[in-house]
Amino acid sequence: MPGLIRGVARTAVVAGTASAVAGRVNHRQQEKWAAQSQPQYAEPQYAPPPPQYAEPAPVYAAPPAPAPAAAPESDRMDQLRQLGELHAQGILTDEEFAAEKAKILSS
């Protein structure tokens, strides 16, 4: 089971790194495109006259509440299901299965 956890952790690190690199590349590309799309010699633009009266500040709705996190019970069920599959495939012995099951149920 420690090998399985190590593999999952390694996958998470690789995916996180790939996501960060992709974000940086995307950001740099957007900056490059924005610089290219601006004309070299911009014509002067005239500012509109100031308003005759003060405009009220816009009213924004409150952001929606964050979605509740997945229940720990469903995580346990998923872990137990995966553990049972490993045991059924013969990857885990009866003793290993019992030890890991006890860890999951005690957490």
C-alpha positions in Angstrom: 0.0 0.0 0.0 2.8 2.5 0.6 3.9 1.9 -3.0 0.3 2.8 -4.1 0.3 6.0 -2.0 3.8 6.9 -3.4 2.5 6.4 -6.9 -0.5 8.6 -6.3 1.6 11.3 -4.7 4.1 11.2 -7.6 1.2 11.6 -10.1 -0.2 14.5 -8.1 3.2 16.3 -8.1 3.7 15.7 -11.9 0.2 17.0 -12.7 0.6 20.0 -10.5 4.0 20.9 -12.1 2.6 20.4 -15.6 -0.4 22.7 -14.7 1.9 25.4 -13.3 4.2 25.3 -16.4 1.2 25.4 -18.7 -0.2 28.4 -16.9 3.1 30.3 -17.2 3.4 29.5 -20.9 -0.2 30.6 -21.5 0.4 33.9 -19.6 3.6 34.7 -21.6 1.9 33.9 -24.8 -1.1 36.2 -23.9 1.4 39.0 -23.2 3.2 38.5 -26.5 -0.1 38.5 -28.5 -1.3 41.6 -26.7 2.0 43.4 -27.5 1.7 42.4 -31.1 -1.9 43.5 -31.5 -1.2 47.1 -30.4 -0.6 49.6 -33.2 2.8 51.2 -33.4 1.5 54.7 -33.8 -1.8 55.1 -32.0 -3.9 58.1 -32.9 -4.6 60.4 -30.0 -8.0 59.7 -28.5 -10.1 62.4 -26.9 -11.5 61.8 -23.4 -15.2 62.2 -23.0 -16.4 65.1 -20.9 -16.8 64.5 -17.2 -20.3 63.6 -16.1 -22.5 66.4 -14.9 -23.5 64.4 -11.8 -21.9 61.7 -9.7 -22.9 58.2 -10.8 -23.9 55.8 -8.0 -21.5 53.0 -7.3 -22.5 49.7 -8.9 -24.1 47.1 -6.7 -22.7 43.6 -6.9 -24.2 40.5 -5.6 -22.4 38.5 -3.0 -20.3 35.7 -4.4 -21.9 32.3 -4.1 -20.9 30.2 -1.1 -18.2 27.6 -1.9 -19.4 24.1 -2.6 -19.2 21.8 0.4 -16.2 19.5 0.4 -16.8 15.8 -0.4 -17.9 13.9 2.6 -15.1 12.0 4.3 -17.4 9.0 4.3 -17.4 8.7 0.5 -13.6 9.0 0.6 -13.4 6.1 3.0 -15.7 4.0 0.8 -13.6 4.7 -2.3 -10.5 3.7 -0.4 -12.1 0.5 0.9 -13.4 -0.3 -2.6 -9.9 0.1 -4.1 -8.4 -1.9 -1.2 -10.9 -4.7 -1.9 -10.0 -4.7 -5.6 -6.3 -5.0 -4.8 -7.1 -7.9 -2.4 -9.3 -9.6 -5.0 -6.6 -9.3 -7.6 -4.1 -11.0 -5.2 -1.9 -7.9 -4.9 -2.5 -7.7 -1.2 -2.4 -10.6 1.2 -5.1 -11.2 3.8 -2.9 -9.7 6.5 -2.0 -6.6 4.5 -5.7 -6.2 3.6 -6.8 -6.4 7.2 -4.1 -3.9 8.3 -4.9 -1.3 5.7 -8.6 -1.7 6.2 -8.1 -1.1 9.9 -6.1 2.1 9.2 -8.8 3.4 6.9 -11.6 2.7 9.3 -9.8 4.2 12.3 -9.1 7.5 10.5 
